[in-house]
Amino acid sequence: MFDGLKRKLSEAVKIFAKKEEKEIEKEIEAREEKADVVGPKAAGEIEESAAPKQQQPAQQAKQEEEIPSAPELQPVESKREVREEKKGEEKGNKELLKLSLKTKIKGVFTSNVALGDREIDDFLENLKLSLLQSDVSFEATEAFLEDLRGNLKSTKLDSRNIQGNLIDAVRKSLFDILAKSGRGVDIKQFVKERVAAGDIPVKILFLGPNGTGKTTTIAKIAHTFKSEGISSVMSASDTFRAAAIEQTEHHAAKVGVPVIKSKYGADPASIAFDAIAYAKSHSIQAVLIDSAGRQETNKNLIKEMEKMVRVAQPNITIFVGESTTGNQLSEQVREFAKFMRIDGIILTKLDVDAKGGNAISIAYTTGIPLLYLGTGESYDALVRYTPDFIVDSILPNN
């Protein structure tokens, strides 16, 4: 899940961080070499400035009065030792100054580092390729990189943790992009509130192309509802696809909920109407309405969907899309949205999606919130969408 995007982003960050670390090391070495050259001269200056000032004649005379004169001159050997000691002190002072300069240089380059425009451009160019190769749309990629550029310009990196700081900046920009679609409706909470108000049944219409796992997703929702004490009925309103009715019956039996069906070729809207009537007469709290899923450009399908919306008057309309579809998924959602309201998206088959960029694209390009993520075939494999789940799955949290 998100393996492709996770690998590419991590590699891009790691490569850039290593490059920056090497540049810092080279700069430190160059400055240290310069310190070796200028060190002795500077040491002499410091030694001179640190030497005691010449005493005033009056002070010197007073001190001479207080100190008794020496009985005899010091031996020549002692004077030589003093000269050698002074030379040793001078050498030691110079070496200490070199070390001091090098310490200061390292202090400067092991603190905070601000990236220049050229460095940021290089980093973003590598990220751009990684995102596009992972099914993040061009539109979402450009928006993400622009947001990241602003974050990097206003951030100073810790030279001892450049990679970690870069990951934090990328995480922040991913959150910014995913937040564009806003928070979607919490389906379970929505139904519970309607049940508490006595306004049932809650009607939920599922639409989307064939092969996206729409019927399986409906069964997962029914299973989730049942675990929360919410009763439901499934409407087998896909009367176009072969074996669609049998598939709905199979899932309904496995989950343990009733199903309303008819024959193939029957009017899907009439089956939805019958399912709603059944729910009312049996005090069932939610009606889960399946639908046919031909191409979104199919005029007959669009008319069929519009009729179902008029007849069923769904409280929530959910688009079910397959994550492996690539950038085509955004186009499918936008095409359906031209003709009917879509309240949220469920993205399926994330467990077999080798790239993972569609979650980012959908959130940004459609403006329609993600509600759930399908992560497997079992009825429990339905994860409530949050930006944290996506970001934490793509990048480690420092």
Secondary structure, 3 states (H helix, E strand, C coil): CCHHHHHHHHHHHHHHHHHHHHHHHHHHHHHHHHHHHHHHHHHHHHHHHHCCCCCCHHHHHHHHHHCCCCCCCCCHHHHHHHHHHHHHHHHHHHHHHHHHHHHHHHHHHCCEEECCHHHHHHHHHHHHHHHHHCCCCHHHHHHHHHHHHHHHHCCEEECCCHHHHHHHHHHHHHHHHHHHHCCCCCHHHHHHHHHHCCCCCEEEEEECCCCCCHHHHHHHHHHHHHHCCCCEEEECCCCCCCCHHHHHHHHHHHHCCCEECCCCCCCHHHHHHHHHHHHHHCCCCEEEECCCCCCCCCHHHHHHHHHHHHHHCCCEEEEEEEHHHCCHHHHHHHHHHCCCCCCEEEEECHHHCCCCCHHHHHHHHCCCCEEEEECCCCCCCEEECCHHHHHHHHCCCC
